[in-house]
Amino acid sequence: MQAPTDLDRFTDFFDRYGSALTRGDVAAVAGCYALPGMVVADSYSFTFSSPAAVALSFLGAAPSYHDQHIVAAHAQLHDVQQLSAALSMVHVEWEYLDSLGNAVPGESYRYLIRMDADGPRITTVISTR
């Protein structure tokens, strides 16, 4: 892991990102991305080049969280690799809570993060499970 201040910035960033995801706040989700951005999974990949395209790509996630009664997402940062002065690869496993306080199986991703003047921004999301 990196220095505590960097780890704290990534933890705060993913707390905000997880909160925006579970609230269905697609504008806030879009604000977490550097543009252009990319999502990669085993069976698909897509790119986006505008905040509206990011927001549109996450519109489908909100009903899924709602259907599962997910009210909170907590990011467990397992590994942070600094690739350059501005780029880091962050391995995150998400833990979800439903409205009854029960754990809901999470997902695992690697995020390529670019640190800029406004803080961390996601450039690439890679699904690892």
N, CA, C and O atoms as a GROMACS GRO file, in nm:
protein
  516
    1MET      N    1   0.084  -0.118   0.000
    1MET     CA    2   0.000   0.000   0.000
    1MET      C    3   0.089   0.124   0.000
    1MET      O    4   0.207   0.119   0.033
    2GLN      N    5   0.029   0.235  -0.037
    2GLN     CA    6   0.103   0.360  -0.042
    2GLN      C    7   0.104   0.428   0.094
    2GLN      O    8   0.055   0.373   0.193
    3ALA      N    9   0.159   0.547   0.098
    3ALA     CA   10   0.162   0.625   0.221
    3ALA      C   11   0.020   0.645   0.273
    3ALA      O   12  -0.074   0.648   0.194
    4PRO      N   13   0.004   0.659   0.406
    4PRO     CA   14  -0.129   0.672   0.464
    4PRO      C   15  -0.212   0.784   0.402
    4PRO      O   16  -0.333   0.770   0.386
    5THR      N   17  -0.150   0.896   0.366
    5THR     CA   18  -0.228   1.005   0.308
    5THR      C   19  -0.289   0.963   0.175
    5THR      O   20  -0.403   0.998   0.146
    6ASP      N   21  -0.214   0.889   0.092
    6ASP     CA   22  -0.268   0.840  -0.035
    6ASP      C   23  -0.379   0.738  -0.010
    6ASP      O   24  -0.483   0.742  -0.075
    7LEU      N   25  -0.356   0.648   0.083
    7LEU     CA   26  -0.456   0.547   0.117
    7LEU      C   27  -0.584   0.615   0.167
    7LEU      O   28  -0.694   0.575   0.130
    8ASP      N   29  -0.569   0.717   0.250
    8ASP     CA   30  -0.685   0.791   0.300
    8ASP      C   31  -0.762   0.857   0.185
    8ASP      O   32  -0.885   0.857   0.185
    9ARG      N   33  -0.690   0.913   0.088
    9ARG     CA   34  -0.757   0.977  -0.027
    9ARG      C   35  -0.835   0.874  -0.107
    9ARG      O   36  -0.947   0.901  -0.149
   10PHE      N   37  -0.777   0.755  -0.129
   10PHE     CA   38  -0.847   0.652  -0.203
   10PHE      C   39  -0.967   0.599  -0.123
   10PHE      O   40  -1.074   0.574  -0.180
   11THR      N   41  -0.951   0.583   0.007
   11THR     CA   42  -1.062   0.537   0.091
   11THR      C   43  -1.176   0.638   0.087
   11THR      O   44  -1.291   0.598   0.069
   12ASP      N   45  -1.146   0.765   0.104
   12ASP     CA   46  -1.250   0.869   0.097
   12ASP      C   47  -1.317   0.870  -0.040
   12ASP      O   48  -1.439   0.881  -0.050
   13PHE      N   49  -1.236   0.857  -0.145
   13PHE     CA   50  -1.289   0.858  -0.281
   13PHE      C   51  -1.387   0.742  -0.300
   13PHE      O   52  -1.498   0.762  -0.350
   14PHE      N   53  -1.347   0.621  -0.262
   14PHE     CA   54  -1.434   0.506  -0.284
   14PHE      C   55  -1.556   0.509  -0.190
   14PHE      O   56  -1.660   0.453  -0.225
   15ASP      N   57  -1.546   0.571  -0.074
   15ASP     CA   58  -1.664   0.592   0.012
   15ASP      C   59  -1.766   0.679  -0.061
   15ASP      O   60  -1.885   0.647  -0.063
   16ARG      N   61  -1.719   0.789  -0.122
   16ARG     CA   62  -1.810   0.878  -0.197
   16ARG      C   63  -1.868   0.807  -0.318
   16ARG      O   64  -1.987   0.820  -0.348
   17TYR      N   65  -1.784   0.732  -0.388
   17TYR     CA   66  -1.828   0.660  -0.507
   17TYR      C   67  -1.934   0.555  -0.471
   17TYR      O   68  -2.038   0.547  -0.536
   18GLY      N   69  -1.908   0.476  -0.367
   18GLY     CA   70  -2.004   0.374  -0.324
   18GLY      C   71  -2.135   0.435  -0.279
   18GLY      O   72  -2.242   0.380  -0.308
   19SER      N   73  -2.128   0.547  -0.210
   19SER     CA   74  -2.250   0.615  -0.166
   19SER      C   75  -2.331   0.664  -0.286
   19SER      O   76  -2.453   0.648  -0.289
   20ALA      N   77  -2.263   0.722  -0.385
   20ALA     CA   78  -2.332   0.769  -0.505
   20ALA      C   79  -2.397   0.652  -0.580
   20ALA      O   80  -2.509   0.664  -0.629
   21LEU      N   81  -2.326   0.538  -0.588
   21LEU     CA   82  -2.381   0.421  -0.656
   21LEU      C   83  -2.509   0.372  -0.588
   21LEU      O   84  -2.610   0.348  -0.656
   22THR      N   85  -2.507   0.358  -0.457
   22THR     CA   86  -2.623   0.303  -0.387
   22THR      C   87  -2.738   0.402  -0.378
   22THR      O   88  -2.853   0.361  -0.363
   23ARG      N   89  -2.709   0.532  -0.387
   23ARG     CA   90  -2.816   0.633  -0.390
   23ARG      C   91  -2.875   0.648  -0.529
   23ARG      O   92  -2.980   0.709  -0.545
   24GLY      N   93  -2.806   0.593  -0.630
   24GLY     CA   94  -2.852   0.611  -0.767
   24GLY      C   95  -2.822   0.750  -0.820
   24GLY      O   96  -2.887   0.796  -0.913
   25ASP      N   97  -2.724   0.816  -0.762
   25ASP     CA   98  -2.685   0.952  -0.801
   25ASP      C   99  -2.586   0.943  -0.918
   25ASP      O  100  -2.465   0.951  -0.898
   26VAL      N  101  -2.640   0.925  -1.039
   26VAL     CA  102  -2.554   0.903  -1.155
   26VAL      C  103  -2.468   1.024  -1.188
   26VAL      O  104  -2.360   1.009  -1.245
   27ALA      N  105  -2.513   1.145  -1.153
   27ALA     CA  106  -2.430   1.264  -1.176
   27ALA      C  107  -2.305   1.259  -1.088
   27ALA      O  108  -2.195   1.290  -1.134
   28ALA      N  109  -2.322   1.218  -0.962
   28ALA     CA  110  -2.207   1.206  -0.872
   28ALA      C  111  -2.115   1.092  -0.917
   28ALA      O  112  -1.993   1.104  -0.908
   29VAL      N  113  -2.173   0.982  -0.965
   29VAL     CA  114  -2.093   0.871  -1.018
   29VAL      C  115  -2.010   0.922  -1.135
   29VAL      O  116  -1.890   0.896  -1.142
   30ALA      N  117  -2.074   0.993  -1.227
   30ALA     CA  118  -2.003   1.046  -1.345
   30ALA      C  119  -1.889   1.137  -1.304
   30ALA      O  120  -1.785   1.140  -1.371
   31GLY      N  121  -1.906   1.211  -1.196
   31GLY     CA  122  -1.801   1.300  -1.148
   31GLY      C  123  -1.679   1.228  -1.094
   31GLY      O  124  -1.575   1.290  -1.071
   32CYS      N  125  -1.690   1.098  -1.074
   32CYS     CA  126  -1.577   1.018  -1.023
   32CYS      C  127  -1.488   0.965  -1.136
   32CYS      O  128  -1.388   0.900  -1.109
   33TYR      N  129  -1.525   0.993  -1.260
   33TYR     CA  130  -1.453   0.937  -1.374
   33TYR      C  131  -1.372   1.042  -1.448
   33TYR      O  132  -1.416   1.156  -1.467
   34ALA      N  133  -1.251   1.002  -1.490
   34ALA     CA  134  -1.172   1.079  -1.585
   34ALA      C  135  -1.223   1.042  -1.724
   34ALA      O  136  -1.267   0.929  -1.745
   35LEU      N  137  -1.217   1.133  -1.814
   35LEU     CA  138  -1.266   1.106  -1.949
   35LEU      C  139  -1.154   1.116  -2.050
   35LEU      O  140  -1.069   1.205  -2.037
   36PRO      N  141  -1.150   1.030  -2.148
   36PRO     CA  142  -1.241   0.917  -2.168
   36PRO      C  143  -1.213   0.807  -2.065
   36PRO      O  144  -1.105   0.801  -2.007
   37GLY      N  145  -1.312   0.722  -2.044
   37GLY     CA  146  -1.300   0.612  -1.950
   37GLY      C  147  -1.341   0.482  -2.014
   37GLY      O  148  -1.395   0.479  -2.124
   38MET      N  149  -1.314   0.373  -1.942
   38MET     CA  150  -1.342   0.241  -1.998
   38MET      C  151  -1.381   0.143  -1.888
   38MET      O  152  -1.331   0.151  -1.775
   39VAL      N  153  -1.471   0.051  -1.922
   39VAL     CA  154  -1.509  -0.060  -1.835
   39VAL      C  155  -1.481  -0.188  -1.912
   39VAL      O  156  -1.519  -0.201  -2.029
   40VAL      N  157  -1.415  -0.284  -1.846
   40VAL     CA  158  -1.376  -0.409  -1.909
   40VAL      C  159  -1.422  -0.525  -1.821
   40VAL      O  160  -1.396  -0.526  -1.700
   41ALA      N  161  -1.489  -0.622  -1.882
   41ALA     CA  162  -1.531  -0.744  -1.813
   41ALA      C  163  -1.502  -0.862  -1.906
   41ALA      O  164  -1.459  -0.844  -2.020
   42ASP      N  165  -1.525  -0.983  -1.856
   42ASP     CA  166  -1.498  -1.102  -1.937
   42ASP      C  167  -1.572  -1.102  -2.070
   42ASP      O  168  -1.516  -1.141  -2.172
   43SER      N  169  -1.697  -1.059  -2.070
   43SER     CA  170  -1.779  -1.072  -2.191
   43SER      C  171  -1.811  -0.941  -2.262
   43SER      O  172  -1.881  -0.942  -2.363
   44TYR      N  173  -1.762  -0.828  -2.211
   44TYR     CA  174  -1.791  -0.700  -2.276
   44TYR      C  175  -1.689  -0.595  -2.235
   44TYR      O  176  -1.617  -0.610  -2.137
   45SER      N  177  -1.685  -0.490  -2.313
   45SER     CA  178  -1.607  -0.369  -2.282
   45SER      C  179  -1.685  -0.252  -2.340
   45SER      O  180  -1.752  -0.266  -2.441
   46PHE      N  181  -1.675  -0.139  -2.275
   46PHE     CA  182  -1.732  -0.018  -2.334
   46PHE      C  183  -1.653   0.102  -2.286
   46PHE      O  184  -1.589   0.100  -2.181
   47THR      N  185  -1.660   0.206  -2.366
   47THR     CA  186  -1.592   0.331  -2.333
   47THR      C  187  -1.695   0.442  -2.326
   47THR      O  188  -1.806   0.430  -2.377
   48PHE      N  189  -1.656   0.550  -2.263
   48PHE     CA  190  -1.741   0.669  -2.258
   48PHE      C  191  -1.651   0.791  -2.262
   48PHE      O  192  -1.539   0.789  -2.212
   49SER      N  193  -1.704   0.897  -2.323
   49SER     CA  194  -1.622   1.017  -2.340
   49SER      C  195  -1.688   1.143  -2.288
   49SER      O  196  -1.636   1.253  -2.308
   50SER      N  197  -1.802   1.128  -2.223
   50SER     CA  198  -1.869   1.246  -2.166
   50SER      C  199  -1.934   1.207  -2.033
   50SER      O  200  -1.963   1.090  -2.011
   51PRO      N  201  -1.956   1.304  -1.944
   51PRO     CA  202  -2.026   1.273  -1.819
   51PRO      C  203  -2.164   1.213  -1.844
   51PRO      O  204  -2.208   1.125  -1.770
   52ALA      N  205  -2.233   1.259  -1.948
   52ALA     CA  206  -2.365   1.203  -1.979
   52ALA      C  207  -2.355   1.055  -2.016
   52ALA      O  208  -2.442   0.976  -1.977
   53ALA      N  209  -2.252   1.017  -2.089
   53ALA     CA  210  -2.234   0.876  -2.126
   53ALA      C  211  -2.203   0.791  -2.003
   53ALA      O  212  -2.250   0.678  -1.994
   54VAL      N  213  -2.125   0.845  -1.909
   54VAL     CA  214  -2.098   0.772  -1.784
   54VAL      C  215  -2.229   0.753  -1.708
   54VAL      O  216  -2.260   0.642  -1.664
   55ALA      N  217  -2.305   0.861  -1.693
   55ALA     CA  218  -2.431   0.854  -1.620
   55ALA      C  219  -2.525   0.753  -1.685
   55ALA      O  220  -2.588   0.673  -1.616
   56LEU      N  221  -2.535   0.755  -1.816
   56LEU     CA  222  -2.622   0.663  -1.888
   56LEU      C  223  -2.581   0.518  -1.865
   56LEU      O  224  -2.666   0.431  -1.851
   57SER      N  225  -2.451   0.493  -1.861
   57SER     CA  226  -2.405   0.356  -1.842
   57SER      C  227  -2.436   0.303  -1.703
   57SER      O  228  -2.442   0.181  -1.684
   58PHE      N  229  -2.457   0.391  -1.606
   58PHE     CA  230  -2.487   0.347  -1.470
   58PHE      C  231  -2.635   0.354  -1.435
   58PHE      O  232  -2.673   0.316  -1.324
   59LEU      N  233  -2.719   0.400  -1.527
   59LEU     CA  234  -2.862   0.405  -1.499
   59LEU      C  235  -2.919   0.267  -1.469
   59LEU      O  236  -3.011   0.254  -1.388
   60GLY      N  237  -2.866   0.164  -1.532
   60GLY     CA  238  -2.915   0.028  -1.510
   60GLY      C  239  -2.875  -0.030  -1.375
   60GLY      O  240  -2.939  -0.124  -1.328
   61ALA      N  241  -2.772   0.024  -1.313
   61ALA     CA  242  -2.727  -0.029  -1.184
   61ALA      C  243  -2.822   0.009  -1.071
   61ALA      O  244  -2.843  -0.071  -0.979
   62ALA      N  245  -2.878   0.127  -1.075
   62ALA     CA  246  -2.964   0.174  -0.965
   62ALA      C  247  -3.081   0.080  -0.939
   62ALA      O  248  -3.105   0.046  -0.823
   63PRO      N  249  -3.156   0.035  -1.042
   63PRO     CA  250  -3.266  -0.059  -1.014
   63PRO      C  251  -3.217  -0.191  -0.954
   63PRO      O  252  -3.286  -0.251  -0.872
   64SER      N  253  -3.099  -0.235  -0.994
   64SER     CA  254  -3.044  -0.359  -0.939
   64SER      C  255  -3.019  -0.345  -0.789
   64SER      O  256  -3.054  -0.435  -0.712
   65TYR      N  257  -2.960  -0.234  -0.748
   65TYR     CA  258  -2.938  -0.210  -0.605
   65TYR      C  259  -3.073  -0.199  -0.533
   65TYR      O  260  -3.090  -0.254  -0.424
   66HIS      N  261  -3.166  -0.130  -0.593
   66HIS     CA  262  -3.299  -0.114  -0.532
   66HIS      C  263  -3.369  -0.249  -0.518
   66HIS      O  264  -3.426  -0.277  -0.413
   67ASP      N  265  -3.364  -0.333  -0.622
   67ASP     CA  266  -3.429  -0.464  -0.618
   67ASP      C  267  -3.372  -0.554  -0.509
   67ASP      O  268  -3.443  -0.636  -0.452
   68GLN      N  269  -3.242  -0.538  -0.481
   68GLN     CA  270  -3.178  -0.617  -0.376
   68GLN      C  271  -3.185  -0.548  -0.240
   68GLN      O  272  -3.132  -0.599  -0.141
   69HIS      N  273  -3.250  -0.432  -0.234
   69HIS     CA  274  -3.264  -0.352  -0.112
   69HIS      C  275  -3.129  -0.309  -0.056
   69HIS      O  276  -3.113  -0.294   0.065
   70ILE      N  277  -3.032  -0.289  -0.144
   70ILE     CA  278  -2.898  -0.246  -0.102
   70ILE      C  279  -2.903  -0.098  -0.066
   70ILE      O  280  -2.948  -0.014  -0.144
   71VAL      N  281  -2.856  -0.069   0.055
   71VAL     CA  282  -2.859   0.070   0.103
   71VAL      C  283  -2.720   0.125   0.128
   71VAL      O  284  -2.704   0.245   0.150
   72ALA      N  285  -2.619   0.039   0.127
   72ALA     CA  286  -2.483   0.086   0.153
   72ALA      C  287  -2.383  -0.002   0.082
   72ALA      O  288  -2.403  -0.123   0.065
   73ALA      N  289  -2.274   0.060   0.040
   73ALA     CA  290  -2.162  -0.012  -0.022
   73ALA      C  291  -2.035   0.032   0.047
   73ALA      O  292  -2.009   0.151   0.063
   74HIS      N  293  -1.956  -0.066   0.088
   74HIS     CA  294  -1.828  -0.036   0.154
   74HIS      C  295  -1.716  -0.097   0.071
   74HIS      O  296  -1.719  -0.215   0.038
   75ALA      N  297  -1.619  -0.014   0.037
   75ALA     CA  298  -1.505  -0.061  -0.043
   75ALA      C  299  -1.393  -0.106   0.049
   75ALA      O  300  -1.345  -0.030   0.133
   76GLN      N  301  -1.353  -0.232   0.032
   76GLN     CA  302  -1.234  -0.282   0.100
   76GLN      C  303  -1.119  -0.272   0.000
   76GLN      O  304  -1.121  -0.339  -0.103
   77LEU      N  305  -1.021  -0.189   0.031
   77LEU     CA  306  -0.905  -0.174  -0.056
   77LEU      C  307  -0.803  -0.281  -0.018
   77LEU      O  308  -0.747  -0.280   0.091
   78HIS      N  309  -0.780  -0.375  -0.112
   78HIS     CA  310  -0.689  -0.485  -0.086
   78HIS      C  311  -0.547  -0.456  -0.130
   78HIS      O  312  -0.451  -0.507  -0.070
   79ASP      N  313  -0.532  -0.376  -0.233
   79ASP     CA  314  -0.399  -0.349  -0.284
   79ASP      C  315  -0.401  -0.217  -0.360
   79ASP      O  316  -0.496  -0.189  -0.433
   80VAL      N  317  -0.298  -0.138  -0.343
   80VAL     CA  318  -0.279  -0.015  -0.419
   80VAL      C  319  -0.138  -0.019  -0.475
   80VAL      O  320  -0.040  -0.024  -0.400
   81GLN      N  321  -0.128  -0.016  -0.607
   81GLN     CA  322   0.002  -0.016  -0.673
   81GLN      C  323   0.019   0.118  -0.744
   81GLN      O  324  -0.058   0.152  -0.833
   82GLN      N  325   0.120   0.192  -0.704
   82GLN     CA  326   0.148   0.317  -0.772
   82GLN      C  327   0.224   0.285  -0.900
   82GLN      O  328   0.334   0.228  -0.896
   83LEU      N  329   0.166   0.322  -1.014
   83LEU     CA  330   0.225   0.292  -1.144
   83LEU      C  331   0.310   0.407  -1.196
   83LEU      O  332   0.407   0.386  -1.268
   84SER      N  333   0.274   0.528  -1.159
   84SER     CA  334   0.348   0.648  -1.198
   84SER      C  335   0.313   0.757  -1.097
   84SER      O  336   0.245   0.731  -0.998
   85ALA      N  337   0.358   0.878  -1.122
   85ALA     CA  338   0.327   0.988  -1.031
   85ALA      C  339   0.177   1.014  -1.022
   85ALA      O  340   0.127   1.057  -0.918
   86ALA      N  341   0.104   0.988  -1.131
   86ALA     CA  342  -0.038   1.018  -1.134
   86ALA      C  343  -0.129   0.895  -1.138
   86ALA      O  344  -0.248   0.907  -1.108
   87LEU      N  345  -0.076   0.778  -1.173
   87LEU     CA  346  -0.159   0.659  -1.193
   87LEU      C  347  -0.137   0.555  -1.085
   87LEU      O  348  -0.024   0.527  -1.044
   88SER      N  349  -0.247   0.497  -1.040
   88SER     CA  350  -0.243   0.386  -0.944
   88SER      C  351  -0.347   0.282  -0.984
   88SER      O  352  -0.452   0.315  -1.038
   89MET      N  353  -0.314   0.156  -0.957
   89MET     CA  354  -0.409   0.046  -0.975
   89MET      C  355  -0.456   0.006  -0.836
   89MET      O  356  -0.376  -0.029  -0.750
   90VAL      N  357  -0.588   0.011  -0.816
   90VAL     CA  358  -0.646  -0.016  -0.684
   90VAL      C  359  -0.738  -0.136  -0.694
   90VAL      O  360  -0.831  -0.137  -0.775
   91HIS      N  361  -0.711  -0.238  -0.613
   91HIS     CA  362  -0.796  -0.357  -0.607
   91HIS      C  363  -0.898  -0.335  -0.496
   91HIS      O  364  -0.863  -0.316  -0.380
   92VAL      N  365  -1.026  -0.338  -0.534
   92VAL     CA  366  -1.136  -0.312  -0.441
   92VAL      C  367  -1.233  -0.428  -0.441
   92VAL      O  368  -1.275  -0.476  -0.547
   93GLU      N  369  -1.268  -0.472  -0.322
   93GLU     CA  370  -1.378  -0.566  -0.308
   93GLU      C  371  -1.490  -0.493  -0.237
   93GLU      O  372  -1.472  -0.435  -0.129
   94TRP      N  373  -1.606  -0.496  -0.299
   94TRP     CA  374  -1.722  -0.425  -0.244
   94TRP      C  375  -1.801  -0.514  -0.151
   94TRP      O  376  -1.826  -0.631  -0.182
   95GLU      N  377  -1.840  -0.460  -0.037
   95GLU     CA  378  -1.932  -0.525   0.057
   95GLU      C  379  -2.060  -0.442   0.056
   95GLU      O  380  -2.055  -0.319   0.067
   96TYR      N  381  -2.173  -0.508   0.042
   96TYR     CA  382  -2.300  -0.438   0.038
   96TYR      C  383  -2.383  -0.474   0.160
   96TYR      O  384  -2.370  -0.583   0.216
   97LEU      N  385  -2.468  -0.379   0.202
   97LEU     CA  386  -2.563  -0.403   0.311
   97LEU      C  387  -2.703  -0.376   0.258
   97LEU      O  388  -2.726  -0.280   0.185
   98ASP      N  389  -2.797  -0.465   0.295
   98ASP     CA  390  -2.935  -0.440   0.255
   98ASP      C  391  -3.006  -0.361   0.365
   98ASP      O  392  -2.948  -0.330   0.469
   99SER      N  393  -3.132  -0.329   0.340
   99SER     CA  394  -3.208  -0.243   0.431
   99SER      C  395  -3.233  -0.308   0.567
   99SER      O  396  -3.271  -0.240   0.662
  100LEU      N  397  -3.211  -0.439   0.579
  100LEU     CA  398  -3.225  -0.509   0.706
  100LEU      C  399  -3.092  -0.525   0.779
  100LEU      O  400  -3.085  -0.584   0.887
  101GLY      N  401  -2.986  -0.472   0.718
  101GLY     CA  402  -2.854  -0.482   0.778
  101GLY      C  403  -2.780  -0.611   0.745
  101GLY      O  404  -2.676  -0.641   0.804
  102ASN      N  405  -2.833  -0.687   0.651
  102ASN     CA  406  -2.769  -0.812   0.610
  102ASN      C  407  -2.664  -0.786   0.503
  102ASN      O  408  -2.678  -0.697   0.420
  103ALA      N  409  -2.558  -0.866   0.507
  103ALA     CA  410  -2.455  -0.857   0.404
  103ALA      C  411  -2.508  -0.917   0.274
  103ALA      O  412  -2.575  -1.020   0.275
  104VAL      N  413  -2.477  -0.851   0.165
  104VAL     CA  414  -2.514  -0.898   0.031
  104VAL      C  415  -2.382  -0.925  -0.041
  104VAL      O  416  -2.291  -0.842  -0.037
  105PRO      N  417  -2.370  -1.041  -0.108
  105PRO     CA  418  -2.243  -1.072  -0.176
  105PRO      C  419  -2.198  -0.956  -0.265
  105PRO      O  420  -2.277  -0.898  -0.340
  106GLY      N  421  -2.070  -0.925  -0.256
  106GLY     CA  422  -2.015  -0.812  -0.328
  106GLY      C  423  -1.945  -0.853  -0.455
  106GLY      O  424  -1.955  -0.967  -0.501
  107GLU      N  425  -1.874  -0.757  -0.511
  107GLU     CA  426  -1.803  -0.775  -0.636
  107GLU      C  427  -1.660  -0.727  -0.618
  107GLU      O  428  -1.630  -0.654  -0.524
  108SER      N  429  -1.574  -0.769  -0.708
  108SER     CA  430  -1.434  -0.731  -0.702
  108SER      C  431  -1.392  -0.665  -0.832
  108SER      O  432  -1.426  -0.712  -0.941
  109TYR      N  433  -1.321  -0.555  -0.821
  109TYR     CA  434  -1.277  -0.479  -0.937
  109TYR      C  435  -1.134  -0.429  -0.915
  109TYR      O  436  -1.087  -0.416  -0.802
  110ARG      N  437  -1.069  -0.402  -1.025
  110ARG     CA  438  -0.944  -0.326  -1.023
  110ARG      C  439  -0.975  -0.195  -1.094
  110ARG      O  440  -1.034  -0.194  -1.202
  111TYR      N  441  -0.934  -0.088  -1.032
  111TYR     CA  442  -0.958   0.045  -1.085
  111TYR      C  443  -0.825   0.110  -1.118
  111TYR      O  444  -0.736   0.117  -1.033
  112LEU      N  445  -0.810   0.157  -1.242
  112LEU     CA  446  -0.696   0.239  -1.278
  112LEU      C  447  -0.738   0.383  -1.247
  112LEU      O  448  -0.829   0.437  -1.308
  113ILE      N  449  -0.668   0.442  -1.151
  113ILE     CA  450  -0.702   0.575  -1.100
  113ILE      C  451  -0.597   0.675  -1.143
  113ILE      O  452  -0.477   0.650  -1.134
  114ARG      N  453  -0.645   0.789  -1.191
  114ARG     CA  454  -0.555   0.901  -1.221
  114ARG      C  455  -0.578   1.008  -1.116
  114ARG      O  456  -0.691   1.052  -1.094
  115MET      N  457  -0.470   1.049  -1.052
  115MET     CA  458  -0.476   1.158  -0.954
  115MET      C  459  -0.454   1.288  -1.030
  115MET      O  460  -0.351   1.305  -1.095
  116ASP      N  461  -0.551   1.380  -1.021
  116ASP     CA  462  -0.534   1.510  -1.084
  116ASP      C  463  -0.558   1.620  -0.981
  116ASP      O  464  -0.570   1.591  -0.862
  117ALA      N  465  -0.565   1.741  -1.024
  117ALA     CA  466  -0.580   1.855  -0.932
  117ALA      C  467  -0.708   1.845  -0.849
  117ALA      O  468  -0.713   1.898  -0.738
  118ASP      N  469  -0.810   1.777  -0.902
  118ASP     CA  470  -0.937   1.762  -0.830
  118ASP      C  471  -0.943   1.636  -0.746
  118ASP      O  472  -1.044   1.610  -0.681
  119GLY      N  473  -0.836   1.556  -0.744
  119GLY     CA  474  -0.834   1.433  -0.667
  119GLY      C  475  -0.837   1.311  -0.757
  119GLY      O  476  -0.814   1.322  -0.877
  120PRO      N  477  -0.865   1.195  -0.699
  120PRO     CA  478  -0.867   1.070  -0.777
  120PRO      C  479  -0.983   1.068  -0.876
  120PRO      O  480  -1.092   1.118  -0.848
  121ARG      N  481  -0.958   1.009  -0.992
  121ARG     CA  482  -1.060   0.988  -1.094
  121ARG      C  483  -1.038   0.850  -1.155
  121ARG      O  484  -0.924   0.811  -1.182
  122ILE      N  485  -1.145   0.776  -1.178
  122ILE     CA  486  -1.137   0.644  -1.238
  122ILE      C  487  -1.118   0.660  -1.389
  122ILE      O  488  -1.193   0.732  -1.454
  123THR      N  489  -1.016   0.593  -1.443
  123THR     CA  490  -0.997   0.593  -1.589
  123THR      C  491  -1.041   0.461  -1.649
  123THR      O  492  -1.093   0.458  -1.761
  124THR      N  493  -1.021   0.350  -1.575
  124THR     CA  494  -1.057   0.218  -1.624
  124THR      C  495  -1.106   0.131  -1.509
  124THR      O  496  -1.047   0.131  -1.401
  125VAL      N  497  -1.214   0.059  -1.531
  125VAL     CA  498  -1.268  -0.037  -1.435
  125VAL      C  499  -1.254  -0.176  -1.497
  125VAL      O  500  -1.297  -0.198  -1.611
  126ILE      N  501  -1.194  -0.268  -1.423
  126ILE     CA  502  -1.179  -0.406  -1.471
  126ILE      C  503  -1.249  -0.499  -1.372
  126ILE      O  504  -1.212  -0.505  -1.255
  127SER      N  505  -1.350  -0.568  -1.419
  127SER     CA  506  -1.422  -0.664  -1.335
  127SER      C  507  -1.333  -0.785  -1.314
  127SER      O  508  -1.281  -0.842  -1.410
  128THR      N  509  -1.315  -0.824  -1.188
  128THR     CA  510  -1.227  -0.938  -1.158
  128THR      C  511  -1.304  -1.054  -1.096
  128THR      O  512  -1.244  -1.150  -1.048
  129ARG      N  513  -1.434  -1.046  -1.097
  129ARG     CA  514  -1.516  -1.158  -1.050
  129ARG      C  515  -1.648  -1.156  -1.118
  129ARG      O  516  -1.732  -1.242  -1.093
   0.00000   0.00000   0.00000
